[in-house]
Amino acid sequence: MDPSHVDVVLVRPARPANVAAACRALKNMGLGSLTLVDAPEVPTEARGLAYGAWDVLDSARHAPSLGQAVASCTLVVATSGKADPQAMTPRELAARAPSLAAGGRVALVFGPEATGLHRDELDLCPWRVHIPADPAQPSLNLAQAVLLLAYEVRLSALTGPTAVAATPATSGQLEEAIGALGDALLAVGYLNPANPGAILAELRRLLARAQPTPREVLLLRGLARQIQWAGSNLARGGMANT
């Protein structure tokens, strides 16, 4: 797993000190790409926790939403405090990420310390990673969690490159296809207009597992446009017959 292909994304971190400490953890393990979503400014008195990693802190990108933060990534993984049977351990993630990302960028997403990610944000992260901490004290500080995942990334990098398949579509490209598919399925009455998100979330996970290429995503968007066109014609024909 190439550390230069990894983007660490912190979503609404509660404490500036945790952001600074996370920067040091990343620098310790050779990672340097950090994106902050709705994060507090790190005051001078907290910068000491980023000792030796001020370059990571000062070069961090700021994104207005998680969707924009991960749009260029082909593999988006959310850290989860829950023991999900489908979640990978950090070591499993580091081993599988090269093939799952297929040469594209990997986003490791960390939610707010107290509440975690919102449901719509989790929907943007088809994959999960869970740190199997002791049940007697499962809660980890944000910087600790960042360090554990970064450590596994570094270990996997030391084992050498892994052969990868064709690069899949990015998260942003996949979201554009999901949006087009949602419009099409609404047009033919497949989705419930009052709650289309539940089915779309399942379709998003299905597509993420399939790892479509950019060409395949374009085909999917073309299919969605044709379905929407057919649905519109059907609706007009139905109105004409009433």
C-alpha positions as a Python dict, from the first residue, in 0.01 Angstrom:
ca = {
    (1, 'M'): (0, 0, 0),
    (2, 'D'): (162, 323, -118),
    (3, 'P'): (138, 591, 155),
    (4, 'S'): (148, 863, -110),
    (5, 'H'): (-186, 732, -241),
    (6, 'V'): (-360, 768, 97),
    (7, 'D'): (-573, 1068, 196),
    (8, 'V'): (-668, 1091, 562),
    (9, 'V'): (-995, 1280, 608),
    (10, 'L'): (-1102, 1418, 946),
    (11, 'V'): (-1469, 1515, 957),
    (12, 'R'): (-1572, 1772, 1218),
    (13, 'P'): (-1295, 1691, 1468),
    (14, 'A'): (-1399, 1832, 1804),
    (15, 'R'): (-1063, 1945, 1939),
    (16, 'P'): (-781, 2134, 1769),
    (17, 'A'): (-533, 1938, 1982),
    (18, 'N'): (-655, 1613, 1826),
    (19, 'V'): (-597, 1753, 1477),
    (20, 'A'): (-243, 1856, 1568),
    (21, 'A'): (-167, 1518, 1728),
    (22, 'A'): (-307, 1337, 1425),
    (23, 'C'): (-68, 1533, 1202),
    (24, 'R'): (227, 1409, 1405),
    (25, 'A'): (97, 1051, 1386),
    (26, 'L'): (75, 1078, 1007),
    (27, 'K'): (425, 1221, 975),
    (28, 'N'): (561, 943, 1200),
    (29, 'M'): (433, 685, 952),
    (30, 'G'): (526, 865, 631),
    (31, 'L'): (179, 992, 537),
    (32, 'G'): (134, 1354, 440),
    (33, 'S'): (-208, 1403, 281),
    (34, 'L'): (-467, 1541, 522),
    (35, 'T'): (-812, 1682, 442),
    (36, 'L'): (-1025, 1858, 702),
    (37, 'V'): (-1403, 1890, 681),
    (38, 'D'): (-1556, 2157, 905),
    (39, 'A'): (-1258, 2151, 1139),
    (40, 'P'): (-1163, 2409, 1403),
    (41, 'E'): (-857, 2626, 1356),
    (42, 'V'): (-552, 2499, 1544),
    (43, 'P'): (-436, 2777, 1776),
    (44, 'T'): (-71, 2845, 1852),
    (45, 'E'): (-84, 2674, 2190),
    (46, 'A'): (-200, 2345, 2029),
    (47, 'R'): (55, 2343, 1746),
    (48, 'G'): (316, 2193, 1975),
    (49, 'L'): (129, 1861, 1953),
    (50, 'A'): (217, 1855, 1582),
    (51, 'Y'): (589, 1880, 1660),
    (52, 'G'): (791, 1797, 1349),
    (53, 'A'): (473, 1770, 1140),
    (54, 'W'): (382, 2134, 1093),
    (55, 'D'): (412, 2086, 718),
    (56, 'V'): (129, 1830, 731),
    (57, 'L'): (-83, 2065, 941),
    (58, 'D'): (-18, 2375, 730),
    (59, 'S'): (-71, 2196, 397),
    (60, 'A'): (-397, 2029, 502),
    (61, 'R'): (-677, 2082, 253),
    (62, 'H'): (-1015, 2213, 368),
    (63, 'A'): (-1331, 2073, 208),
    (64, 'P'): (-1688, 2193, 264),
    (65, 'S'): (-1828, 1839, 264),
    (66, 'L'): (-1716, 1479, 283),
    (67, 'G'): (-1839, 1418, -70),
    (68, 'Q'): (-1603, 1681, -207),
    (69, 'A'): (-1319, 1560, 16),
    (70, 'V'): (-1328, 1206, -128),
    (71, 'A'): (-1443, 1281, -484),
    (72, 'S'): (-1107, 1191, -641),
    (73, 'C'): (-1065, 863, -449),
    (74, 'T'): (-1144, 516, -583),
    (75, 'L'): (-1161, 354, -239),
    (76, 'V'): (-1338, 530, 50),
    (77, 'V'): (-1318, 366, 393),
    (78, 'A'): (-1486, 490, 710),
    (79, 'T'): (-1352, 404, 1051),
    (80, 'S'): (-1622, 257, 1273),
    (81, 'G'): (-1640, 214, 1648),
    (82, 'K'): (-1893, -65, 1605),
    (83, 'A'): (-1794, -428, 1565),
    (84, 'D'): (-1945, -474, 1219),
    (85, 'P'): (-1888, -831, 1090),
    (86, 'Q'): (-1828, -686, 742),
    (87, 'A'): (-1569, -434, 865),
    (88, 'M'): (-1200, -499, 805),
    (89, 'T'): (-931, -473, 1068),
    (90, 'P'): (-659, -215, 995),
    (91, 'R'): (-425, -494, 889),
    (92, 'E'): (-684, -647, 656),
    (93, 'L'): (-748, -304, 508),
    (94, 'A'): (-380, -245, 441),
    (95, 'A'): (-356, -584, 270),
    (96, 'R'): (-667, -543, 56),
    (97, 'A'): (-657, -172, -23),
    (98, 'P'): (-416, -192, -319),
    (99, 'S'): (-640, -433, -509),
    (100, 'L'): (-961, -257, -403),
    (101, 'A'): (-829, 86, -505),
    (102, 'A'): (-660, -59, -816),
    (103, 'G'): (-400, 215, -837),
    (104, 'G'): (-633, 499, -739),
    (105, 'R'): (-636, 705, -421),
    (106, 'V'): (-757, 571, -87),
    (107, 'A'): (-953, 786, 159),
    (108, 'L'): (-941, 690, 527),
    (109, 'V'): (-1230, 877, 687),
    (110, 'F'): (-1250, 954, 1059),
    (111, 'G'): (-1572, 1098, 1198),
    (112, 'P'): (-1632, 1323, 1501),
    (113, 'E'): (-1495, 1180, 1823),
    (114, 'A'): (-1825, 1174, 2015),
    (115, 'T'): (-2091, 1102, 1754),
    (116, 'G'): (-1929, 953, 1445),
    (117, 'L'): (-2036, 1023, 1088),
    (118, 'H'): (-2389, 1112, 983),
    (119, 'R'): (-2587, 847, 796),
    (120, 'D'): (-2557, 1030, 463),
    (121, 'E'): (-2181, 1054, 516),
    (122, 'L'): (-2156, 682, 592),
    (123, 'D'): (-2341, 618, 267),
    (124, 'L'): (-2045, 778, 86),
    (125, 'C'): (-1809, 523, 246),
    (126, 'P'): (-1890, 176, 106),
    (127, 'W'): (-1614, 12, 311),
    (128, 'R'): (-1557, 1, 687),
    (129, 'V'): (-1256, -54, 910),
    (130, 'H'): (-1285, -134, 1280),
    (131, 'I'): (-1007, -136, 1539),
    (132, 'P'): (-1072, -440, 1761),
    (133, 'A'): (-997, -270, 2094),
    (134, 'D'): (-1064, -440, 2426),
    (135, 'P'): (-1439, -426, 2507),
    (136, 'A'): (-1357, -301, 2856),
    (137, 'Q'): (-1221, 23, 2703),
    (138, 'P'): (-1305, 38, 2332),
    (139, 'S'): (-1289, 417, 2294),
    (140, 'L'): (-979, 552, 2120),
    (141, 'N'): (-852, 907, 2093),
    (142, 'L'): (-869, 1036, 1735),
    (143, 'A'): (-491, 1062, 1705),
    (144, 'Q'): (-451, 708, 1839),
    (145, 'A'): (-688, 573, 1576),
    (146, 'V'): (-508, 767, 1303),
    (147, 'L'): (-174, 631, 1421),
    (148, 'L'): (-294, 269, 1421),
    (149, 'L'): (-421, 286, 1064),
    (150, 'A'): (-118, 481, 945),
    (151, 'Y'): (111, 222, 1106),
    (152, 'E'): (-57, -60, 911),
    (153, 'V'): (-26, 142, 590),
    (154, 'R'): (346, 181, 655),
    (155, 'L'): (394, -188, 732),
    (156, 'S'): (223, -286, 408),
    (157, 'A'): (437, -36, 215),
    (158, 'L'): (753, -199, 348),
    (159, 'T'): (652, -533, 192),
    (160, 'G'): (675, -394, -161),
    (161, 'P'): (431, -311, -442),
    (162, 'T'): (125, -520, -521),
    (163, 'A'): (-2, -588, -870),
    (164, 'V'): (-329, -405, -935),
    (165, 'A'): (-608, -420, -1189),
    (166, 'A'): (-744, -137, -1400),
    (167, 'T'): (-816, 180, -1204),
    (168, 'P'): (-1184, 196, -1102),
    (169, 'A'): (-1403, 504, -1114),
    (170, 'T'): (-1353, 764, -843),
    (171, 'S'): (-1603, 830, -566),
    (172, 'G'): (-1709, 1150, -742),
    (173, 'Q'): (-1773, 969, -1071),
    (174, 'L'): (-1967, 699, -888),
    (175, 'E'): (-2182, 960, -712),
    (176, 'E'): (-2268, 1122, -1046),
    (177, 'A'): (-2382, 782, -1173),
    (178, 'I'): (-2583, 716, -856),
    (179, 'G'): (-2753, 1055, -896),
    (180, 'A'): (-2844, 980, -1259),
    (181, 'L'): (-2965, 633, -1165),
    (182, 'G'): (-3178, 778, -884),
    (183, 'D'): (-3349, 1021, -1124),
    (184, 'A'): (-3413, 740, -1372),
    (185, 'L'): (-3556, 500, -1115),
    (186, 'L'): (-3784, 772, -981),
    (187, 'A'): (-3906, 837, -1335),
    (188, 'V'): (-4015, 473, -1382),
    (189, 'G'): (-4166, 445, -1033),
    (190, 'Y'): (-3907, 205, -892),
    (191, 'L'): (-3809, 430, -600),
    (192, 'N'): (-4034, 569, -331),
    (193, 'P'): (-4023, 949, -382),
    (194, 'A'): (-4064, 999, -7),
    (195, 'N'): (-3753, 793, 74),
    (196, 'P'): (-3534, 713, -228),
    (197, 'G'): (-3213, 721, -24),
    (198, 'A'): (-3249, 377, 137),
    (199, 'I'): (-3248, 184, -191),
    (200, 'L'): (-2986, 414, -344),
    (201, 'A'): (-2755, 346, -50),
    (202, 'E'): (-2777, -28, -120),
    (203, 'L'): (-2713, 30, -490),
    (204, 'R'): (-2414, 248, -402),
    (205, 'R'): (-2263, -33, -194),
    (206, 'L'): (-2329, -281, -476),
    (207, 'L'): (-2152, -61, -731),
    (208, 'A'): (-1862, 5, -493),
    (209, 'R'): (-1806, -368, -452),
    (210, 'A'): (-1819, -413, -830),
    (211, 'Q'): (-1549, -146, -875),
    (212, 'P'): (-1667, -22, -1216),
    (213, 'T'): (-1415, 155, -1437),
    (214, 'P'): (-1475, 514, -1555),
    (215, 'R'): (-1588, 372, -1891),
    (216, 'E'): (-1839, 142, -1716),
    (217, 'V'): (-1970, 435, -1510),
    (218, 'L'): (-2028, 628, -1832),
    (219, 'L'): (-2223, 332, -1967),
    (220, 'L'): (-2428, 325, -1646),
    (221, 'R'): (-2505, 697, -1676),
    (222, 'G'): (-2609, 647, -2039),
    (223, 'L'): (-2836, 362, -1933),
    (224, 'A'): (-2987, 582, -1661),
    (225, 'R'): (-3058, 862, -1909),
    (226, 'Q'): (-3232, 617, -2143),
    (227, 'I'): (-3443, 478, -1857),
    (228, 'Q'): (-3540, 831, -1754),
    (229, 'W'): (-3633, 918, -2115),
    (230, 'A'): (-3847, 604, -2141),
    (231, 'G'): (-4013, 682, -1810),
    (232, 'S'): (-4095, 1036, -1920),
    (233, 'N'): (-4245, 910, -2247),
    (234, 'L'): (-4448, 651, -2058),
    (235, 'A'): (-4581, 919, -1823),
    (236, 'R'): (-4680, 1143, -2116),
    (237, 'G'): (-4850, 854, -2290),
    (238, 'G'): (-5041, 767, -1975),
    (239, 'M'): (-5163, 1125, -1941),
    (240, 'A'): (-5267, 1133, -2306),
    (241, 'N'): (-5483, 822, -2256),
    (242, 'T'): (-5668, 960, -1954),
}
